[in-house]
Every structure is written in C-alpha cells, then in structure tokens.
Amino acid sequence: MTEITPPTERECERCGRRDIWDDDSESWVVATVDGERRVGNPHCLHEWDINGAYNPMQ
Ligand SMILES: [Zn+2]
C-alpha cells in the first residue's frame, strides 16, 4: 500500500510563483520566501511543478 500525500506546496516552472496549501481556507496562498511574496508574473499561465496530478476539488 502506498499512501498518497497531497502536495502542500507548488511552484510555477515559468515565472517562479510559489504557493502553499492552506488547510483552513482550503485554497492555495502565495508563499513568502525571505520576506518576499512569490507572486510571480500575474499574466503567466502557470505551469505548476506538481503537474496538476492532484486535484483537491475532485
Ligand atoms: Zn507562472
């Protein structure tokens, strides 16, 4: 048996945006790294490194 652990963070391979999963609001929130919010490019069609294999809304 392999237990599947949902990812708790993701990073865009194009613009460098980084999100972390917030259990309380059940949504992705922008991660803060070294005091800087990693919002990336707002016009980017984000290519997440988790490949969309995990869909929390299913
Ligand atoms: Zn992006």
N, CA, C, O and the ligand as a Tripos MOL2 file, in Angstrom:
@<TRIPOS>MOLECULE
protein
  233   231    59     0     0
PROTEIN
NO_CHARGES

@<TRIPOS>ATOM
      1 N           0.8410   -1.1990    0.0000 N.3       1 MET1
      2 CA          0.0000    0.0000    0.0000 C.3       1 MET1
      3 C           0.8790    1.2520    0.0000 C.2       1 MET1
      4 O           1.8030    1.3990    0.8000 O.2       1 MET1
      5 N           0.5570    2.1230   -0.9090 N.am      2 THR2
      6 CA          1.2410    3.4100   -0.9540 C.3       2 THR2
      7 C           0.2510    4.5030   -0.5880 C.2       2 THR2
      8 O          -0.7730    4.6830   -1.2480 O.2       2 THR2
      9 N           0.5650    5.2090    0.4480 N.am      3 GLU3
     10 CA         -0.3250    6.2950    0.8560 C.3       3 GLU3
     11 C           0.0010    7.5530    0.0600 C.2       3 GLU3
     12 O           1.1420    8.0130    0.0430 O.2       3 GLU3
     13 N          -1.0040    8.0950   -0.5890 N.am      4 ILE4
     14 CA         -0.8060    9.2980   -1.3910 C.3       4 ILE4
     15 C          -0.9490   10.5320   -0.5100 C.2       4 ILE4
     16 O          -1.9940   10.7670    0.0980 O.2       4 ILE4
     17 N           0.1180   11.3060   -0.4560 N.am      5 THR5
     18 CA          0.0900   12.5290    0.3280 C.3       5 THR5
     19 C          -0.1030   13.7210   -0.6060 C.2       5 THR5
     20 O           0.7250   13.9520   -1.4870 O.2       5 THR5
     21 N          -1.1590   14.4620   -0.4290 N.am      6 PRO6
     22 CA         -1.3630   15.6290   -1.2870 C.3       6 PRO6
     23 C          -0.2180   16.6170   -1.1240 C.2       6 PRO6
     24 O           0.2970   16.7950   -0.0200 O.2       6 PRO6
     25 N           0.1830   17.2620   -2.2180 N.am      7 PRO7
     26 CA          1.2450   18.2640   -2.1090 C.3       7 PRO7
     27 C           0.7700   19.4600   -1.3000 C.2       7 PRO7
     28 O          -0.3920   19.8580   -1.3790 O.2       7 PRO7
     29 N           1.6720   20.0180   -0.5330 N.am      8 THR8
     30 CA          1.3150   21.1920    0.2630 C.3       8 THR8
     31 C           1.9850   22.4490   -0.2620 C.2       8 THR8
     32 O           1.8020   23.5320    0.2950 O.2       8 THR8
     33 N           2.7440   22.3150   -1.3070 N.am      9 GLU9
     34 CA          3.2830   23.4900   -1.9600 C.3       9 GLU9
     35 C           3.5260   23.2030   -3.4280 C.2       9 GLU9
     36 O           3.6840   22.0530   -3.8400 O.2       9 GLU9
     37 N           3.5520   24.2640   -4.2010 N.am     10 ARG10
     38 CA          3.7560   24.1090   -5.6390 C.3      10 ARG10
     39 C           4.5050   25.3300   -6.1430 C.2      10 ARG10
     40 O           4.4300   26.4090   -5.5550 O.2      10 ARG10
     41 N           5.2240   25.1450   -7.2350 N.am     11 GLU11
     42 CA          5.9880   26.2490   -7.7960 C.3      11 GLU11
     43 C           5.8110   26.2660   -9.3010 C.2      11 GLU11
     44 O           5.8230   25.2210   -9.9520 O.2      11 GLU11
     45 N           5.6460   27.4720   -9.8510 N.am     12 CYS12
     46 CA          5.4870   27.6040  -11.2990 C.3      12 CYS12
     47 C           6.8490   27.4930  -11.9670 C.2      12 CYS12
     48 O           7.8120   28.1510  -11.5720 O.2      12 CYS12
     49 N           6.9070   26.6360  -12.9980 N.am     13 GLU13
     50 CA          8.1830   26.4190  -13.6820 C.3      13 GLU13
     51 C           8.4830   27.5450  -14.6670 C.2      13 GLU13
     52 O           9.5810   27.6040  -15.2190 O.2      13 GLU13
     53 N           7.5220   28.4360  -14.8910 N.am     14 ARG14
     54 CA          7.7200   29.5080  -15.8520 C.3      14 ARG14
     55 C           8.1300   30.8120  -15.1850 C.2      14 ARG14
     56 O           9.1080   31.4380  -15.5910 O.2      14 ARG14
     57 N           7.3810   31.2270  -14.1560 N.am     15 CYS15
     58 CA          7.6200   32.5580  -13.5920 C.3      15 CYS15
     59 C           8.1420   32.5040  -12.1670 C.2      15 CYS15
     60 O           8.5210   33.5360  -11.6120 O.2      15 CYS15
     61 N           8.1720   31.3270  -11.5640 N.am     16 GLY16
     62 CA          8.7320   31.2060  -10.2310 C.3      16 GLY16
     63 C           7.7520   31.4630   -9.0980 C.2      16 GLY16
     64 O           8.1420   31.5100   -7.9310 O.2      16 GLY16
     65 N           6.4620   31.6300   -9.4450 N.am     17 ARG17
     66 CA          5.4780   31.7930   -8.3890 C.3      17 ARG17
     67 C           5.4500   30.5560   -7.4970 C.2      17 ARG17
     68 O           5.5660   29.4250   -7.9680 O.2      17 ARG17
     69 N           5.2950   30.8000   -6.2070 N.am     18 ARG18
     70 CA          5.2300   29.6740   -5.2870 C.3      18 ARG18
     71 C           4.0020   29.8180   -4.4020 C.2      18 ARG18
     72 O           3.7360   30.8860   -3.8500 O.2      18 ARG18
     73 N           3.2710   28.7410   -4.2780 N.am     19 ASP19
     74 CA          2.0790   28.7150   -3.4400 C.3      19 ASP19
     75 C           2.2490   27.6580   -2.3550 C.2      19 ASP19
     76 O           2.9650   26.6710   -2.5220 O.2      19 ASP19
     77 N           1.5820   27.8940   -1.2650 N.am     20 ILE20
     78 CA          1.4650   26.8450   -0.2530 C.3      20 ILE20
     79 C          -0.0150   26.5850    0.0070 C.2      20 ILE20
     80 O          -0.8420   27.4910   -0.0900 O.2      20 ILE20
     81 N          -0.3310   25.3570    0.3320 N.am     21 TRP21
     82 CA         -1.7240   24.9740    0.5750 C.3      21 TRP21
     83 C          -2.1200   25.3720    1.9940 C.2      21 TRP21
     84 O          -1.4310   25.0570    2.9640 O.2      21 TRP21
     85 N          -3.2460   26.0710    2.0870 N.am     22 ASP22
     86 CA         -3.7540   26.4950    3.3890 C.3      22 ASP22
     87 C          -4.9500   25.6250    3.7590 C.2      22 ASP22
     88 O          -6.0100   25.7110    3.1400 O.2      22 ASP22
     89 N          -4.7670   24.8000    4.7620 N.am     23 ASP23
     90 CA         -5.8290   23.8830    5.1630 C.3      23 ASP23
     91 C          -7.0720   24.6090    5.6530 C.2      23 ASP23
     92 O          -8.1920   24.1500    5.4300 O.2      23 ASP23
     93 N          -6.8790   25.7400    6.3200 N.am     24 ASP24
     94 CA         -8.0080   26.4460    6.9090 C.3      24 ASP24
     95 C          -8.9700   26.9740    5.8470 C.2      24 ASP24
     96 O         -10.1860   26.8250    5.9630 O.2      24 ASP24
     97 N          -8.4020   27.5950    4.8070 N.am     25 SER25
     98 CA         -9.2610   28.1570    3.7590 C.3      25 SER25
     99 C          -9.4280   27.2020    2.5900 C.2      25 SER25
    100 O         -10.1870   27.4720    1.6590 O.2      25 SER25
    101 N          -8.7040   26.0680    2.6430 N.am     26 GLU26
    102 CA         -8.7540   25.0680    1.5870 C.3      26 GLU26
    103 C          -8.4990   25.6910    0.2210 C.2      26 GLU26
    104 O          -9.2470   25.4780   -0.7330 O.2      26 GLU26
    105 N          -7.4280   26.4610    0.1560 N.am     27 SER27
    106 CA         -7.0430   27.0710   -1.1110 C.3      27 SER27
    107 C          -5.5480   27.3570   -1.0840 C.2      27 SER27
    108 O          -4.9130   27.3250   -0.0300 O.2      27 SER27
    109 N          -4.9950   27.6370   -2.2720 N.am     28 TRP28
    110 CA         -3.5890   27.9820   -2.3680 C.3      28 TRP28
    111 C          -3.4010   29.4430   -1.9900 C.2      28 TRP28
    112 O          -4.1970   30.3000   -2.3730 O.2      28 TRP28
    113 N          -2.3500   29.7200   -1.2400 N.am     29 VAL29
    114 CA         -1.9990   31.0940   -0.9110 C.3      29 VAL29
    115 C          -0.5580   31.3180   -1.3480 C.2      29 VAL29
    116 O           0.2480   30.3870   -1.3750 O.2      29 VAL29
    117 N          -0.2450   32.5660   -1.6890 N.am     30 VAL30
    118 CA          1.0900   32.8910   -2.1640 C.3      30 VAL30
    119 C           2.0990   32.6980   -1.0340 C.2      30 VAL30
    120 O           1.9140   33.2030    0.0740 O.2      30 VAL30
    121 N           3.1530   31.9680   -1.3290 N.am     31 ALA31
    122 CA          4.1830   31.7300   -0.3360 C.3      31 ALA31
    123 C           5.0630   32.9620   -0.1690 C.2      31 ALA31
    124 O           5.2330   33.7540   -1.0960 O.2      31 ALA31
    125 N           5.6140   33.1050    1.0170 N.am     32 THR32
    126 CA          6.5530   34.1740    1.2850 C.3      32 THR32
    127 C           7.9270   33.5590    1.5310 C.2      32 THR32
    128 O           8.0890   32.7310    2.4280 O.2      32 THR32
    129 N           8.9150   33.9660    0.7340 N.am     33 VAL33
    130 CA         10.2680   33.4530    0.8730 C.3      33 VAL33
    131 C          11.1940   34.6160    1.1700 C.2      33 VAL33
    132 O          11.2680   35.5780    0.4040 O.2      33 VAL33
    133 N          11.8990   34.5210    2.2870 N.am     34 ASP34
    134 CA         12.8140   35.5850    2.6970 C.3      34 ASP34
    135 C          12.1160   36.9420    2.7460 C.2      34 ASP34
    136 O          12.6800   37.9600    2.3470 O.2      34 ASP34
    137 N          10.8740   36.9390    3.2450 N.am     35 GLY35
    138 CA         10.1400   38.1800    3.4180 C.3      35 GLY35
    139 C           9.5540   38.7560    2.1390 C.2      35 GLY35
    140 O           8.9980   39.8540    2.1360 O.2      35 GLY35
    141 N           9.6860   37.9990    1.0480 N.am     36 GLU36
    142 CA          9.1880   38.4810   -0.2400 C.3      36 GLU36
    143 C           8.1110   37.5530   -0.7480 C.2      36 GLU36
    144 O           8.3070   36.3400   -0.8210 O.2      36 GLU36
    145 N           6.9600   38.1270   -1.1030 N.am     37 ARG37
    146 CA          5.8720   37.2930   -1.6100 C.3      37 ARG37
    147 C           6.1940   36.8550   -3.0310 C.2      37 ARG37
    148 O           6.5010   37.6740   -3.8980 O.2      37 ARG37
    149 N           6.1160   35.5520   -3.2510 N.am     38 ARG38
    150 CA          6.5000   34.9910   -4.5580 C.3      38 ARG38
    151 C           5.2710   34.9460   -5.4550 C.2      38 ARG38
    152 O           4.7210   33.8810   -5.7360 O.2      38 ARG38
    153 N           4.8520   36.1340   -5.8980 N.am     39 VAL39
    154 CA          3.6290   36.1930   -6.6920 C.3      39 VAL39
    155 C           3.8800   35.8460   -8.1530 C.2      39 VAL39
    156 O           2.9410   35.5120   -8.8760 O.2      39 VAL39
    157 N           5.1410   35.9210   -8.6030 N.am     40 GLY40
    158 CA          5.4520   35.5990   -9.9930 C.3      40 GLY40
    159 C           4.8580   36.6070  -10.9540 C.2      40 GLY40
    160 O           4.6690   37.7740  -10.6090 O.2      40 GLY40
    161 N           4.5660   36.1540  -12.1540 N.am     41 ASN41
    162 CA          4.0120   37.0050  -13.1930 C.3      41 ASN41
    163 C           2.4990   36.8360  -13.2370 C.2      41 ASN41
    164 O           2.0160   35.7340  -13.4990 O.2      41 ASN41
    165 N           1.7240   37.9220  -12.9810 N.am     42 PRO42
    166 CA          0.2640   37.7760  -12.9440 C.3      42 PRO42
    167 C          -0.3350   37.3570  -14.2780 C.2      42 PRO42
    168 O          -1.4650   36.8730  -14.3230 O.2      42 PRO42
    169 N           0.4170   37.5400  -15.3760 N.am     43 HIS43
    170 CA         -0.1030   37.1740  -16.6940 C.3      43 HIS43
    171 C           0.3650   35.7870  -17.1260 C.2      43 HIS43
    172 O           0.0350   35.3190  -18.2150 O.2      43 HIS43
    173 N           1.1310   35.1450  -16.2650 N.am     44 CYS44
    174 CA          1.6700   33.8280  -16.5980 C.3      44 CYS44
    175 C           0.5640   32.7750  -16.5570 C.2      44 CYS44
    176 O          -0.2890   32.7850  -15.6690 O.2      44 CYS44
    177 N           0.5920   31.8680  -17.5320 N.am     45 LEU45
    178 CA         -0.2610   30.6870  -17.4630 C.3      45 LEU45
    179 C           0.5420   29.6380  -16.7040 C.2      45 LEU45
    180 O           1.2850   28.8490  -17.2890 O.2      45 LEU45
    181 N           0.3740   29.6520  -15.3990 N.am     46 HIS46
    182 CA          1.2970   28.9170  -14.5360 C.3      46 HIS46
    183 C           1.4100   27.4430  -14.8980 C.2      46 HIS46
    184 O           0.4220   26.7550  -15.1550 O.2      46 HIS46
    185 N           2.6450   26.9990  -14.9050 N.am     47 GLU47
    186 CA          2.9490   25.5870  -15.1590 C.3      47 GLU47
    187 C           3.4670   25.0050  -13.8470 C.2      47 GLU47
    188 O           4.6640   25.0450  -13.5630 O.2      47 GLU47
    189 N           2.5500   24.4690  -13.0570 N.am     48 TRP48
    190 CA          2.9330   24.0110  -11.7240 C.3      48 TRP48
    191 C           3.7680   22.7470  -11.7780 C.2      48 TRP48
    192 O           3.5390   21.8600  -12.6000 O.2      48 TRP48
    193 N           4.7400   22.6860  -10.8820 N.am     49 ASP49
    194 CA          5.6360   21.5330  -10.8760 C.3      49 ASP49
    195 C           4.9690   20.2620  -10.3640 C.2      49 ASP49
    196 O           5.5510   19.1790  -10.4320 O.2      49 ASP49
    197 N           3.7400   20.3970   -9.8480 N.am     50 ILE50
    198 CA          3.0400   19.1770   -9.4300 C.3      50 ILE50
    199 C           2.2020   18.6090  -10.5710 C.2      50 ILE50
    200 O           1.5370   17.5850  -10.4150 O.2      50 ILE50
    201 N           2.2410   19.2960  -11.7420 N.am     51 ASN51
    202 CA          1.6570   18.7420  -12.9610 C.3      51 ASN51
    203 C           0.1420   18.5970  -12.9500 C.2      51 ASN51
    204 O          -0.4310   17.9690  -13.8400 O.2      51 ASN51
    205 N          -0.4990   19.1670  -11.9600 N.am     52 GLY52
    206 CA         -1.9460   19.0570  -11.9190 C.3      52 GLY52
    207 C          -2.4630   17.6580  -11.6530 C.2      52 GLY52
    208 O          -3.6410   17.3690  -11.8630 O.2      52 GLY52
    209 N          -1.5700   16.7860  -11.1860 N.am     53 ALA53
    210 CA         -1.9650   15.4110  -10.9470 C.3      53 ALA53
    211 C          -2.8790   15.2940   -9.7260 C.2      53 ALA53
    212 O          -3.6380   14.3370   -9.5780 O.2      53 ALA53
    213 N          -2.7790   16.2900   -8.8690 N.am     54 TYR54
    214 CA         -3.6030   16.2650   -7.6690 C.3      54 TYR54
    215 C          -4.6550   17.3580   -7.7500 C.2      54 TYR54
    216 O          -4.3210   18.5330   -7.9000 O.2      54 TYR54
    217 N          -5.9100   16.9840   -7.6540 N.am     55 ASN55
    218 CA         -6.9840   17.9570   -7.6960 C.3      55 ASN55
    219 C          -7.7690   17.8870   -6.3890 C.2      55 ASN55
    220 O          -8.5360   16.9490   -6.1710 O.2      55 ASN55
    221 N          -7.5780   18.8790   -5.5200 N.am     56 PRO56
    222 CA         -8.2170   18.8240   -4.2010 C.3      56 PRO56
    223 C          -9.7340   18.9610   -4.2760 C.2      56 PRO56
    224 O         -10.4290   18.6780   -3.3000 O.2      56 PRO56
    225 N         -10.2570   19.3960   -5.4300 N.am     57 MET57
    226 CA        -11.6850   19.6540   -5.5280 C.3      57 MET57
    227 C         -12.4560   18.4650   -6.0600 C.2      57 MET57
    228 O         -13.6830   18.5190   -6.1370 O.2      57 MET57
    229 N         -11.7870   17.4160   -6.4220 N.am     58 GLN58
    230 CA        -12.4830   16.2710   -7.0380 C.3      58 GLN58
    231 C         -13.4070   15.5550   -6.0730 C.2      58 GLN58
    232 O         -14.0550   14.5780   -6.4490 O.2      58 GLN58
    233 ZN          3.7300   31.2040  -13.5940 Zn       59 ZN59
@<TRIPOS>BOND
     1     1     2 1
     2     2     3 1
     3     3     4 2
     4     3     5 am
     5     5     6 1
     6     6     7 1
     7     7     8 2
     8     7     9 am
     9     9    10 1
    10    10    11 1
    11    11    12 2
    12    11    13 am
    13    13    14 1
    14    14    15 1
    15    15    16 2
    16    15    17 am
    17    17    18 1
    18    18    19 1
    19    19    20 2
    20    19    21 am
    21    21    22 1
    22    22    23 1
    23    23    24 2
    24    23    25 am
    25    25    26 1
    26    26    27 1
    27    27    28 2
    28    27    29 am
    29    29    30 1
    30    30    31 1
    31    31    32 2
    32    31    33 am
    33    33    34 1
    34    34    35 1
    35    35    36 2
    36    35    37 am
    37    37    38 1
    38    38    39 1
    39    39    40 2
    40    39    41 am
    41    41    42 1
    42    42    43 1
    43    43    44 2
    44    43    45 am
    45    45    46 1
    46    46    47 1
    47    47    48 2
    48    47    49 am
    49    49    50 1
    50    50    51 1
    51    51    52 2
    52    51    53 am
    53    53    54 1
    54    54    55 1
    55    55    56 2
    56    55    57 am
    57    57    58 1
    58    58    59 1
    59    59    60 2
    60    59    61 am
    61    61    62 1
    62    62    63 1
    63    63    64 2
    64    63    65 am
    65    65    66 1
    66    66    67 1
    67    67    68 2
    68    67    69 am
    69    69    70 1
    70    70    71 1
    71    71    72 2
    72    71    73 am
    73    73    74 1
    74    74    75 1
    75    75    76 2
    76    75    77 am
    77    77    78 1
    78    78    79 1
    79    79    80 2
    80    79    81 am
    81    81    82 1
    82    82    83 1
    83    83    84 2
    84    83    85 am
    85    85    86 1
    86    86    87 1
    87    87    88 2
    88    87    89 am
    89    89    90 1
    90    90    91 1
    91    91    92 2
    92    91    93 am
    93    93    94 1
    94    94    95 1
    95    95    96 2
    96    95    97 am
    97    97    98 1
    98    98    99 1
    99    99   100 2
   100    99   101 am
   101   101   102 1
   102   102   103 1
   103   103   104 2
   104   103   105 am
   105   105   106 1
   106   106   107 1
   107   107   108 2
   108   107   109 am
   109   109   110 1
   110   110   111 1
   111   111   112 2
   112   111   113 am
   113   113   114 1
   114   114   115 1
   115   115   116 2
   116   115   117 am
   117   117   118 1
   118   118   119 1
   119   119   120 2
   120   119   121 am
   121   121   122 1
   122   122   123 1
   123   123   124 2
   124   123   125 am
   125   125   126 1
   126   126   127 1
   127   127   128 2
   128   127   129 am
   129   129   130 1
   130   130   131 1
   131   131   132 2
   132   131   133 am
   133   133   134 1
   134   134   135 1
   135   135   136 2
   136   135   137 am
   137   137   138 1
   138   138   139 1
   139   139   140 2
   140   139   141 am
   141   141   142 1
   142   142   143 1
   143   143   144 2
   144   143   145 am
   145   145   146 1
   146   146   147 1
   147   147   148 2
   148   147   149 am
   149   149   150 1
   150   150   151 1
   151   151   152 2
   152   151   153 am
   153   153   154 1
   154   154   155 1
   155   155   156 2
   156   155   157 am
   157   157   158 1
   158   158   159 1
   159   159   160 2
   160   159   161 am
   161   161   162 1
   162   162   163 1
   163   163   164 2
   164   163   165 am
   165   165   166 1
   166   166   167 1
   167   167   168 2
   168   167   169 am
   169   169   170 1
   170   170   171 1
   171   171   172 2
   172   171   173 am
   173   173   174 1
   174   174   175 1
   175   175   176 2
   176   175   177 am
   177   177   178 1
   178   178   179 1
   179   179   180 2
   180   179   181 am
   181   181   182 1
   182   182   183 1
   183   183   184 2
   184   183   185 am
   185   185   186 1
   186   186   187 1
   187   187   188 2
   188   187   189 am
   189   189   190 1
   190   190   191 1
   191   191   192 2
   192   191   193 am
   193   193   194 1
   194   194   195 1
   195   195   196 2
   196   195   197 am
   197   197   198 1
   198   198   199 1
   199   199   200 2
   200   199   201 am
   201   201   202 1
   202   202   203 1
   203   203   204 2
   204   203   205 am
   205   205   206 1
   206   206   207 1
   207   207   208 2
   208   207   209 am
   209   209   210 1
   210   210   211 1
   211   211   212 2
   212   211   213 am
   213   213   214 1
   214   214   215 1
   215   215   216 2
   216   215   217 am
   217   217   218 1
   218   218   219 1
   219   219   220 2
   220   219   221 am
   221   221   222 1
   222   222   223 1
   223   223   224 2
   224   223   225 am
   225   225   226 1
   226   226   227 1
   227   227   228 2
   228   227   229 am
   229   229   230 1
   230   230   231 1
   231   231   232 2
@<TRIPOS>SUBSTRUCTURE
     1 MET1         2 RESIDUE 1 A MET
     2 THR2         6 RESIDUE 1 A THR
     3 GLU3        10 RESIDUE 1 A GLU
     4 ILE4        14 RESIDUE 1 A ILE
     5 THR5        18 RESIDUE 1 A THR
     6 PRO6        22 RESIDUE 1 A PRO
     7 PRO7        26 RESIDUE 1 A PRO
     8 THR8        30 RESIDUE 1 A THR
     9 GLU9        34 RESIDUE 1 A GLU
    10 ARG10       38 RESIDUE 1 A ARG
    11 GLU11       42 RESIDUE 1 A GLU
    12 CYS12       46 RESIDUE 1 A CYS
    13 GLU13       50 RESIDUE 1 A GLU
    14 ARG14       54 RESIDUE 1 A ARG
    15 CYS15       58 RESIDUE 1 A CYS
    16 GLY16       62 RESIDUE 1 A GLY
    17 ARG17       66 RESIDUE 1 A ARG
    18 ARG18       70 RESIDUE 1 A ARG
    19 ASP19       74 RESIDUE 1 A ASP
    20 ILE20       78 RESIDUE 1 A ILE
    21 TRP21       82 RESIDUE 1 A TRP
    22 ASP22       86 RESIDUE 1 A ASP
    23 ASP23       90 RESIDUE 1 A ASP
    24 ASP24       94 RESIDUE 1 A ASP
    25 SER25       98 RESIDUE 1 A SER
    26 GLU26      102 RESIDUE 1 A GLU
    27 SER27      106 RESIDUE 1 A SER
    28 TRP28      110 RESIDUE 1 A TRP
    29 VAL29      114 RESIDUE 1 A VAL
    30 VAL30      118 RESIDUE 1 A VAL
    31 ALA31      122 RESIDUE 1 A ALA
    32 THR32      126 RESIDUE 1 A THR
    33 VAL33      130 RESIDUE 1 A VAL
    34 ASP34      134 RESIDUE 1 A ASP
    35 GLY35      138 RESIDUE 1 A GLY
    36 GLU36      142 RESIDUE 1 A GLU
    37 ARG37      146 RESIDUE 1 A ARG
    38 ARG38      150 RESIDUE 1 A ARG
    39 VAL39      154 RESIDUE 1 A VAL
    40 GLY40      158 RESIDUE 1 A GLY
    41 ASN41      162 RESIDUE 1 A ASN
    42 PRO42      166 RESIDUE 1 A PRO
    43 HIS43      170 RESIDUE 1 A HIS
    44 CYS44      174 RESIDUE 1 A CYS
    45 LEU45      178 RESIDUE 1 A LEU
    46 HIS46      182 RESIDUE 1 A HIS
    47 GLU47      186 RESIDUE 1 A GLU
    48 TRP48      190 RESIDUE 1 A TRP
    49 ASP49      194 RESIDUE 1 A ASP
    50 ILE50      198 RESIDUE 1 A ILE
    51 ASN51      202 RESIDUE 1 A ASN
    52 GLY52      206 RESIDUE 1 A GLY
    53 ALA53      210 RESIDUE 1 A ALA
    54 TYR54      214 RESIDUE 1 A TYR
    55 ASN55      218 RESIDUE 1 A ASN
    56 PRO56      222 RESIDUE 1 A PRO
    57 MET57      226 RESIDUE 1 A MET
    58 GLN58      230 RESIDUE 1 A GLN
    59 ZN59       233 GROUP 0 **** ****
